[in-house]
Amino acid sequence: MRPARNAKIVATLGPSSDGLNTIRALVNAGADVFRLNFSHGELAHHRERVERIRTIERELDHPIGILLDLQGPKLRIGAFEEGAVHLEAGARFRLDLDEEAGDRRRVCLPHPEIMHVIAPGARLLLNDGRIRLEVIDCDEDYAECKVVTGGELSDRKGVNVPGVTLPISAMTDKDRVDLAFGLELGVDWVALSFVQRAEDVEELRRQVGDRAGIMTKLEKPAAVAHLDEIVSLSDAVMVARGDLGVEMRPEEVPSVQKRIVRVCRRAGKPVVVATQMLESMITSPTPTRAETTDVATAIYDGVDAVMLSGETAIGEYPVEAVAIMHRIIFETERDPYYRETIDALTPHPDAVSGDAICAAMSRVVEIMPIKVAITYTDSGSTSLRAARERPRIPILCLTPYQATARRMQLVWGVHAEIAVAADDVDTVVATACQIAAREEYAVPGEHVIITAGMPFRVPGNTNLLRIARLRDEHQ
């Protein structure tokens, strides 16, 4: 049956949610894509999660997307003799390469690449920005700092270096092992962390090829500075607001989020907004009003998906979190102002046949009582172009490839179904009408609009637009 909303929900699996019955309940509550966070858990656990997802997929006869989220480099300080220290504002604190346990005067920072790029005046943020240091003096093996904001600092807390592009790859040896493992399991999307430059995305592309879609996580200000280039190289983008909020001022994050969403929408690339969307539901059965407004704001901006992290991975109410997010999206998309906002933000089509066809499709939908836009596609590119227009009617993606159907679960307004490969227009139209009726998008006498590419089986060649009327099977 046709889905009740356009924007999708990505739910992170973890100890609170990775049982077979819970995964089934999450799908029934509205989860479209499951995120596997490879910063946590053993490979064997992730394999079990994939197997359970695919079991539910077969049971429901409905594609489900899987997103592998690579950990990326983790910059951390060393350990302290006492396990933790309290740093006073105004005090001196030294970071160095000495592996000896630290104290209130110093601690090891086992990352010489940081020492190579910082200079006096640079800021260092520890423990998610709770501790702020200013570099006073530095060399290749130490950084003498003044404590700007003090507090408790314990073993192996994270380090951020805002305003600096670090000379390290976005992928670690662990990531390469995890990536090979995930591709073997058949994940649909791979999320790349710690992206600073376009070359980071290109490195992952060389390893992934076309075996999965690449989702670039924008969590570093350096990446935002190269936004257009990075978006053009990505298959999708995630606005990772938690890490963005550490390295830039909190008041900057909303405008950066909107900028990223606009660029992605203009490029026709799926965009996901993530981090702390319903954070209070880790321990509460209901979200705060501010959180519901945050989710709705992303939906008004036209994002493809919103993501739950700790809410479903470790929270006490994972199914309730997905169900409430579903209701927020549903109510927001019913608001007449939502449609006005979406239409105002629709990007201008590029001068290529695919954009022209999909723009024409949207115009036809405004004139005629069309019930559903049907995209016949191998790679999913036709569905992506249709979704870029944000049409007023649902998009039914028909594809002979299960991998394409699963990948489309992330895309705004797209409901994917497996269909036989077509070699002629008559087969395309007949199959499209049959599935539209079966999935209850239209009934006999109603019209559908079909887009595809000719010659068939050639990806990225959308050039066919056809209006069809469903006929009674007895006619």
LINPE-V606362 format. One record per backbone hydrogen bond with DSSP energy under -1.0 kcal/mol. CO is the residue of the C=O (numbers start at 1). NH is the residue of the N-H. Records with the same first field share a line. If there is no record, write none. Layout:
CO->NH  NH
This chain:
6->413
8->306
9->32  33
10->308
11->35
14->17  18
19->23
20->24
21->25
22->26
23->27
24->28
25->29
26->30  31
32->65
33->11
34->67
35->13
36->69
37->40
42->46
43->47
44->48
45->49
46->50
47->51
48->52
49->53
50->54
51->55
52->56
53->57
54->58
55->59
56->60
57->61  62
65->34
66->188  189
67->36
68->191
69->38
75->159
78->156
79->102
83->155
85->153
87->151
88->91
91->147
93->145
94->107
95->143
96->109
102->81
105->94
106->103
107->96
108->78
109->111
111->114
112->116
114->117  118
119->122
122->135
124->133
125->160
126->131
127->130
131->126
132->148  149
133->124
134->146
135->121
137->144
141->97
142->139
143->95
144->136  137
145->93
146->134
147->90
149->132
151->87
153->85
157->77
158->127
160->125
161->164
166->168
172->176
173->177
174->178
175->179
176->180
177->181
178->182
179->183
180->184
181->185
182->186  187
188->213
189->68
190->215
191->70
192->217
197->200
198->202
199->203
200->204
201->205
202->206
204->208
205->209
208->211
213->190
214->235  236
215->192
216->238
217->219
218->240
220->223  224
221->225
223->226
224->227
226->230
227->231
228->232
229->233
236->216
237->272
238->218  240
239->241  274
240->244
241->245
243->247
244->248
249->252
252->256
253->257
254->258
255->259
256->260
257->261
258->262
259->263
260->264
261->265
262->266
263->267
264->269
270->237
271->304  305
272->239
273->307
274->241
278->281
279->282
280->283  284
282->316
288->292
289->293
290->294
291->295
292->296
293->297
294->298
295->299
296->300
297->301
298->303
299->302
304->8
305->273
306->10
308->12
309->312  313
310->314  315
313->16
317->321
318->322
319->323
320->324
321->325
322->326
323->327
324->328
325->329
326->330
327->331
328->332
329->333
332->335
335->338
336->340
337->341
338->342
339->343
340->344
341->345
343->346
350->352
352->356
353->357
354->358
355->359
356->360
357->361
358->362
359->363
360->364
361->365
362->366
364->368
368->370
372->449
373->396
374->451
375->398
380->384
381->385
382->386
383->387
384->388
386->389
387->390
394->373
395->415
396->375
397->417
398->377
399->419
401->405
402->406
403->407
404->408
406->409
407->410
408->411
411->414
413->395
415->397
417->399
424->428
425->429
426->430
427->431
428->432
429->433
430->434
431->435
432->436
433->437
434->438
435->439
436->441  442
437->440
443->446
446->470
447->371
448->468
449->374
450->466
451->376
452->463  464
464->452
466->450
468->448
470->445
472->475
